């Protein structure tokens, strides 16, 4: 349909700071609003609207934004934080283009952003859950109008404006088909999934406008920067450690365009290992203030040129083996990697651009391998407290890829597997592992060191033997480390997905669910290995090393059916009572044994190492006996302590028992019970509080004959009361039987202390018959 020619090609736009901030606030709000006259709200309330505010003449209604609108707003906010000059306003932004027949058409565009060098034109597609979505028709339509869109952009801004136009498809929970992905790549469409959007969104919280340099480096890498054509600087060229280096002075303005930081949070498969940690927002701000106040940096920024640079030699110093001349700077995005000094460089991005023309001292190597870059980073930073220890631990694993040292090689393979799992869009660990420098939340609560350690200790991809001098292959191992990573990733991902499917909401809730947490994932990896071993033992024709990933998962999941069904039906409170809060090194094995026990009840042939001992330690009869022993000793301790204070202080004895804090706490506990069930206040004293009362200097002479019991092979203490500490720990087992089982040595201790305490009690009562009734 023909359109009026007086309409702007791009509209509506927000361009002033005030307009952009107002639009940002609207897009940050999770609700949409509308006004209706009083009495007219009923039809809307039936459609899900709620009353937000009652005004004099209107009622303001609110409703949560749809998923697609929330996603569009998230992407838009990212470009706003990067400081783009022009942005689309609302959801009615259109590009008015001229068709081949001379008529005008309009196309609604989800995301539009412009700065002095680039234009972003993007479509947003999302699903409510991970699924394959056919995008071939959308791609064809988008590509078919791309030339008309470009002409409209030039018509709007003038023919002198020659930006690089980036065409994007932004997707969330969309599983791209290979054909669509191939088509998009062939048509030079950029794809940003939730993984990249999460990364750049969080990066923009740290870097603000400077995120644009990382963003452009990622999506314009290798493309030319016209304003840097034929730029050269005076430089010295020499050798350090056999590597060519250049020493020169450049400006932040030039360096920000060509440099890129290989952050660990957006690993580039072509650039492993990644080694930098995210910059700190507070540190950037401080550096920016330092620069504004006249500060400068006497130290060099260390970078690596991706390609050999042209150097026009003018002079040479033979003794020092250095040359003087002109160095031609790169004129392409993502052509120089920052090895050290990212904070100093990006500090210029958060202040007035005029400061970016200041000089910076630079040392640049050329064509360093990525491993050499990372080793330089470690050499510079390994003693600095600002570098997280976990980052260096992960980096060691990356750098040890293919190491001849078995333990290093195993750790490296495990790290790559975890990284691969986290990058599998829609997979069970996708967006679950918090990256270094990022903020964790309830859903993203796994950590690389913990999950990597779980892979290592599960022995799925190998185990160490002969005093760690040999690496023995595991059931998921392949003939090369690369194939091992691919195979293990596929099996682990599919198996965890079967577990997730039993109760997706529990899995997705992360910390609150108690399953997709560090200890739970480590336990599931142990369980997977046990199930594979059991399948191999009971079926002569099943060999995991020669089975396909699907065959391995089918066998393991079949054996785990009772557990999967248990996860499907158990209530949230029951699940947390049985499986949560298992901390420390013993947490994963305990979690593993609890899951194994569910399978064992259905199949008594499933007995992984240690399970029967664990089951025995939780035998109901022995627990009841242990509970009786603990209750007997606790009651007798209370009687003896209370009897002493009653004898000394009479009816007012309670005012002298323990400390004021102990008495207040006991009173508060008493009041929590219904009046008809309330006991005497002394019944609410903690067992460990009674120990503190007993060991007080003025009380000890009286109580020593009752409670001075040295532990086996432990004598010589003035007050032998450590047995009370251990008994107090075992009281918690009785209170929470699912959280920790009695070990055999626990039960032996209880039998010993009961017998010893009774003997002590008889002797003491004979000496002080009036103390205990």
Secondary structure, DSSP 4 states (H G I P E B T S, - for coil): ----TTS-SEESEE-SHHHHHHHHHHHHSSEEEEEE-TT--HHHHHTT-EEEEE-SS-EEEEEEPPHHHHHHHHHHHHHHHTT-SEEE-TT--EEEEE-TTS-EEEEE-SEEEE-SSEEEEEEEEEEEEEEE---HHHHHHHHHTHHHHHHHHHHHH-TT--PEEEEEEEEEEEE--HHHHHHHHHTT-EEE-HHHHHHHHHHHHHHGGGHHHHHHHHHHTT-B-GGGTT-EEEEEEEEETTEEEEEEEEEHHHHHHHEE--BGGG--GGGPSP-BPPPPHHHHHHHHHHHHTT----SPEEEEESSPPPEEEEEEETTTTEEEEEEEPP-BTT-EEEEE-HHHHHGGGGS-GGGGGSEEEEEEEES--HHHHHHHHHHHHTT-TTS-HHHHHHHHHHHTTT-SSHHHHHHHHHHHHHHHHHTSTTSTTTTTEEPTTSPP-SSS-EEHHHHHHHHHHHTTT-EEETTTTEEE--TT--SSHHHHHHHHHHHHHHHHHHHHHH-HHHHHTGGGTTSSSHHHHHHHHHHHHHHHHHHHHH-TT--TTTS-HHHHHHHHHHHTHHHHHHHHHS-HHHHHHHHS---SHHHHHHHHHHHHHHHHHH-TT---TTHHHHHHHT-HHHHHHHHHHHHHHHHHHHHHHHHHHHHHHGGGGGGGSS-HHHHHHHHHHHHHS-GGG---GGGGS-HHHHHHHHHSHHHHHHHHHHH--PPTT----SS--HHHHHHHHHHHHHHTTTT-PPPHHHHHHHHHHHHHHHHHHHHHHHH-TTT--
